Amino acid sequence: MSHPVAAPPERFNFAQHLIAQNAGRASKPAFIDDAGTLSYGELAERVRRCAAALLALGLHREERVLLLMQDGNDWPVSFLGALYAGVVPVAVNTLLPPDDYAFMLANSHAQAALVSGSLLPALQAAMEKGPHELRSIVVSHPTGSLPAGAFEFGAWLSAQAPMARHADTGADDAAFWLYSSGSTGRPKGTVHAQASLYWTAELYAKPVLGLTESDVVFSAAKLFFAYGLGNSLTFPLSVGATVVLMAERPTPDACFKRMTGHQATVYFGAPTGYAGMLASPALPARDQVALRMCSSAGEALPREIGERFTAHFGAQIIDGIGSTEMLHIFISNRPGDVRYGTTGKPVAGYEVELRDESGQPLTGPEQVGELFIKGPTAALMYWANRAKSRETFQGAWTKSGDKYFRDADGYYVYAGRSDDMLKVSGQYVSPFEVESTLVQHPAVLEAAVIGINDENGLTKAKAFVVLKQADKASEALAEELKAFVKSKLAPVKYPRVIEFVPDLPKTATGKIQRFRLRDAEQKSRA
């Protein structure tokens, strides 16, 4: 960036900021979902009605409202309406069991819930499981009769005049929560400030992605994820673009339908989604889409997937790393400077450090270290979790939990999650490096690598492999894959055991859950 980005004013409300930014685009489509189109003018009015309606429920400044909704036009209205009112939306994953929602209700002290009709049974089950403070439920697109005292979203909005003026919030005020769940333990309520949304748009969406008002944006990652929230709300609304929203699961066919039907110019996905697309017989031809650029996050993008995708569509995939704690991407490839197999270089406005096991910075290339980040989008804290907050948010620095190294040209290369790293024969082995090599074999669709102990108690790599054609699994192919990895990596890194599986356990973002494979392996050996 040639010029530093101006900080937002001390008194700052992000919802009002977006409304003001788009005041001249009243008739332009802001959101398109399966039910219809919401213009920028309609969005502004509904956001202000939603703010008034939340206050009419008796909610006060900084009280929490649970947002359990499928992606659709009511989601941004709800999220921005809460921000406008100074109420704190707690956006939660729509794919969780009721036990998790019960914990989130109790942990957040949510006073109201905005919920999609299809998710109402899960919310009701959660309410029966433990103490909560919900006083009001508002249902978007009900699928049946409403519970006693509940409101239908459209009627609830219509009953209120638009709120005349936004809440006088500060740039550093707590604005919204996202729950971050690691591989173990309870979900952590990650509290973000009003200004964090502004910074992600100014530091990443505009200068790195180069989004403009002429773009049509479509994200497979849902709005309740930090990645999806930037992709489908913060970024496009900051430049006046149009967003395509999809409630259903992001299968290849569902994504192809939106890409071709709405001629999306920018697509945001995850590596597993790109791999699934490339393996689909319904993969559109290049001339059926309008893609100028794609983005990937969630896990590091294997080189082979990026190269094959670009060869087919002509569009580059801009791979980057972000986190719930940092809100969006802080290391990234850039259009015209994509080096597949790396995560790129730090985004202007952020500092990154790689540290050794004693916490000292690593300055040389090819040294694997723990990734720490400093930047203006760091979360304020984990709610009511001081120990985890102090472990992750260390002064101005945020501990990512990822291992990286920097190559000789200054590009950062993912080495794996800190708790996934293997130490084989005294050397660190990155599961991701082995997995990326396996997927280069023409028979392999996906792979996940964990450590297992051999008969001598020594750690060896084991690979779980999903084949493009399941009926090709054989001992001969397993040996071929071992030799394939040996031919490309140091001998210590090849998997001593290969197990063919129909699929891999993943989070809703498409991240491989290696801890579940480790747990299953331990149980099978017990």
Secondary structure, DSSP 8 states (H G I E B T S, - for coil): --S------SB--HHHHHHHHTGGGTTSEEEE-SS-EEEHHHHHHHHHHHHHHHHHTT--TT-EEEEE--SSTHHHHHHHHHHHHT-EEEE--TT--HHHHHHHHHHHT-SEEEEEGGGHHHHHHHHHHS-----EEEEES-SS---TT-EEHHHHHHTS---SS----BTTSEEEEEEE--SSSS-EEEEEEHHHHHHHIIIIIIIII---TT-EEEESS-TTSHHHHIIIIIHHHHHT-EEE---S---HHHHHHHHHHTT-SEEEE-HHHHHHHHH-TT---GGG---SEEEE-SS---HHHHHHHHHHHS--EEEEEE-TTT-SEEEE-BTTB--TTS-BEE-TT-EEEEE-TTS-B--STT--EEEEEE-TT--SEETT-HHHHHHHEETTEEEEEEEEEE-TTS-EEEEEETTT-EEETTEEE-HHHHHHHHTTSTTEEEEEEEEEE-TTS-EEEEEEEEESSGGG--HHHHHHHHHHHHHHS-GGGS-SEEEE-S---B-TT--B-HHHHHHHHHHHH-
